[in-house]
Amino acid sequence: MKQTIDGKIFREMFISGANHLQNNKDLIDRLNVFPVPDGDTGTNMSLTIASAIRELDKLEKDNIEEIGKALSKGSLMGARGNSGVILSQIIRGIAQSVEGKKELDVIAFSKALKAGSDTAYKAVIKPIEGTVLTVVRESGDFAVKNAKKHKDIIEFFELVVKESNASLERTPDLLVNLRDAGVVDSGGKGLVCLYEGMLEAIKGQPIKLEGHKEEKAKVKEVQRVGTASESARCVDIEFGYCTEFILESDKIDSDTMRDLMLKYGDSLVVVGYDGVVKVHVHTNNPGDALQEALKYGQLLTIKIENMRLQHENQIIPDDEQEEIEKKEKKTDTELVNKSEGFVLNEDKKKYGFITTTMGRGLAEIFEELGVDIVIEGGQTMNPSTEDFMNAIDMINAENIFILPNNGNVIMAANQAKEISEKNIYVVPTKNIPQGIGCLIGFDPDSEADQNMDNFTETLENIKSGEITYAVRDTIMDGIEVKEGDVIGITGKKLISSGKSVEDVTKNVIADMIDDDSDIVTLYYGESVEEDSAREFAELIQEKFEDVDVELYYGGQPLYYYLVSVE
């Protein structure tokens, strides 16, 4: 009989649980209610717990309280998507409950599970039953209610895991969308996997990681792309690409990095501070420079500009140009002396913007609308709390607006807001058209709170639709869907299914348009040819004569068209 959990077992429990969750990542992803190709609950929970384990690996001693703090910190910063944020809050509650404990008996362990449930519920403004919150609550309540009946940890936790599975199986009874889709809640399944893995570790049979390549959302500073007419200018530039990046590394210092970068070009500036190195170099082979840097750590930001396309007529005298370069170098040097970390601009401005999107075309649209940082992510790869924190640290502004552009990203953005000491506003944009609409309506002369009120009104007036393909057979909203069908969605409702992208898109637009509609905007994805998109836009204009139709290249993966109606 095993009566207590010590620090060593506590560590092994979470490692085993994390491994079991990560091993079942793909299965959990497939439990998406919508049959769309971007189910990401398993990915989000997997990456969140992986971040927690990385932080845990830094601890040498098996102290329960310190293990809890490490897991809480790692999961908090690595949290992705709603499921990842909720998981981080569950771990946070457990960590707080075990503070000061050297061992956990059944009673203490049950209270920790209940604390995880309570903390997660408090973090969600409107908890929805039939989700991971239900599974963690019911299993936590069961644990506390039955703890006094057991002395054996293994026997007790076996019953808790059994109850968590039973709770998971009941989730379709609480959410009609789950029942209609024929699936259990994906987040709940992820939690059960965590618990099952923890149980195996207590039994002395910890689960091993089968091997997954960890993905990371990339934070990019957006840049303006030069026009073709500029290509004839500055052809005498020896090194055509201005390349800047920030490397996070404990393996290399700025002096060594400077020596390595010398062979790639000129105008080299390398500065470092507290495990971070910033590099500026003019080169003809930016990819080679980046590959060299990747040998020593991870890239936090990347910026590459084609100077031959970018610069207009060079009329600045050489002496003035040298003075500008001196100032640029001075700014880079001063950058690392700031205790707050790297920022993109020296002088504090009133407003800064961070947004999330997938697709180069959409990123360029956001840049043109004044966004400072675009975090590459959204569908399939939700940015983490840490991604938002890194972006926040790079903007020197009195007020910073975050536009998540995805309902599954808002919680991570809000978590970053709570951690940051800066003045952060999270605009609850759930899709790309909402994000673009808010930026168009932004008034730089108004105060931040007034802009937030304006954003709220904007969100109410924009209708959005998405055209993608189905990854499984299902019946949803009374519509039969076959795997591979083109499907059109508005909000949380399936509008149309068929074999033709154009027909489904027309059906979605027809559903969205009413007598008050003025503009239909189409953003075509990476799999749609420009000529086809233009022909389709013309057809839509002919069919709906009373509205104006606008077409833009979005370049988004997975989604043929993103549609907005205003």
Helices and strands as residue ranges (DSSP letters): H 7-23, H 25-29, H 41-56, H 64-78, H 81-97, H 106-123, H 132-146, G 147-149, H 153-174, H 176-181, H 186-202, E 218-221, G 228-232, E 241-248, H 254-261, G 262-264, E 265-273, E 276-283, H 286-294, E 298-306, H 307-310, H 318-335, E 349-357, H 360-368, E 373-376, H 385-393, E 397-403, H 410-419, E 424-426, H 432-440, H 448-461, E 463-469, E 474-476, E 479-481, E 486-490, E 493-498, H 501-512, E 519-524, H 530-543, E 548-553, E 561-565
